[in-house]
Structures are given as C-alpha cells and as structure tokens.
C-alpha cells in the first residue's frame, strides 16, 4: 500500500477512534494533516479573539519545513497508535 493510500485510510480511521483524543493530540492530528496535504502554513495568523483558530495555525506553523511525505507518515503512525 502506498503512503498516499495509507494516509487516506488513516483519515477514515481517525473518524472511528475508540476514544476521542485530548485537545493537544487533536491539534497534532490537524497540523500533520494540513502539513501533509498542503505543505507549510500559509495565510495570516488568526487574531487573539480566535483562540481555536490561533492554536490550530500555531500547531501547523510549528511543522514548517517538514516534508509532506514525512508529515503523512507521522499522521499515519499517530492514527495507528490511537487505534491501538
């Protein structure tokens, strides 16, 4: 199975985890997904009134320079770990 196929499967699996991950793990899942599918963070950092948007942007921005393939692999590994 290719990395892209594993990534697609992990996206589906992420919706059926045995328990909801904590907020920090959810941010990591979001950031790895965004990095894997779109590369480095783009756009404006949300303002201080948008706490959730700001946290998501910062988590994604922290992965700057990570290749899309590496982010895909980390995403797949994290979802596999959460399924166990």
C-alpha positions as CSV (number, residue, x, y, z in Angstrom):
1,X,0.0,0.0,0.0
2,X,1.4,3.4,-1.0
3,X,2.0,6.2,1.6
4,X,-0.9,8.1,0.0
5,X,-3.2,5.1,0.4
6,X,-2.1,4.7,4.0
7,X,-2.8,8.4,4.6
8,X,-6.3,8.2,3.0
9,X,-7.0,5.1,5.2
10,X,-5.7,6.9,8.3
11,X,-8.1,9.8,7.6
12,X,-11.0,7.4,7.5
13,X,-9.8,5.7,10.7
14,X,-9.4,9.0,12.5
15,X,-13.2,9.4,12.4
16,X,-13.7,6.0,14.2
17,X,-11.1,6.0,17.0
18,X,-12.1,4.1,20.1
19,X,-12.0,7.3,22.2
20,X,-11.7,11.0,21.5
21,X,-8.1,12.2,21.7
22,X,-7.3,15.1,24.0
23,X,-7.0,18.6,22.6
24,X,-3.2,18.5,22.2
25,X,-3.4,15.3,20.2
26,X,-6.3,16.7,18.1
27,X,-4.1,19.7,17.3
28,X,-1.3,17.4,16.3
29,X,-3.6,15.4,14.1
30,X,-4.9,18.6,12.5
31,X,-1.4,20.1,12.0
32,X,0.0,16.9,10.5
33,X,-3.0,16.6,8.1
34,X,-2.6,20.3,7.0
35,X,1.2,19.9,6.5
36,X,0.8,16.6,4.6
37,X,-2.0,17.9,2.3
38,X,-0.8,21.5,1.9
39,X,2.8,22.0,2.9
40,X,3.9,24.8,5.2
41,X,1.4,27.1,6.9
42,X,0.1,29.9,4.7
43,X,-2.1,32.9,5.3
44,X,-2.5,35.2,8.3
45,X,-2.3,34.0,11.9
46,X,-5.8,34.4,13.4
47,X,-6.2,37.3,15.9
48,X,-6.3,36.8,19.6
49,X,-10.1,36.6,19.7
50,X,-10.0,33.4,17.7
51,X,-8.3,31.1,20.2
52,X,-9.1,27.9,18.4
53,X,-8.0,29.2,15.0
54,X,-4.8,30.6,16.5
55,X,-3.9,27.3,18.2
56,X,-4.6,25.4,15.0
57,X,-2.4,27.8,13.0
58,X,0.4,27.7,15.5
59,X,0.4,23.9,15.6
60,X,0.5,23.8,11.8
61,X,3.2,26.5,11.6
62,X,5.4,24.6,14.1
63,X,5.8,21.9,11.4
64,X,7.3,24.4,8.9
65,X,10.0,22.6,6.8
66,X,8.6,19.1,7.4
67,X,8.1,17.4,4.0
68,X,4.6,16.4,3.0
69,X,5.7,12.7,2.9
70,X,7.2,12.9,6.4
71,X,4.0,14.6,7.7
72,X,1.9,11.9,6.0
73,X,4.0,9.2,7.7
74,X,3.7,10.8,11.1
75,X,0.0,11.2,10.6
76,X,-0.4,7.5,9.7
77,X,1.7,6.5,12.7
78,X,-0.2,8.7,15.1
79,X,-3.6,7.4,14.0
80,X,-2.3,3.8,14.2
81,X,-1.1,4.5,17.7
82,X,-4.5,5.9,18.7
83,X,-6.4,2.9,17.3
84,X,-4.5,0.5,19.5
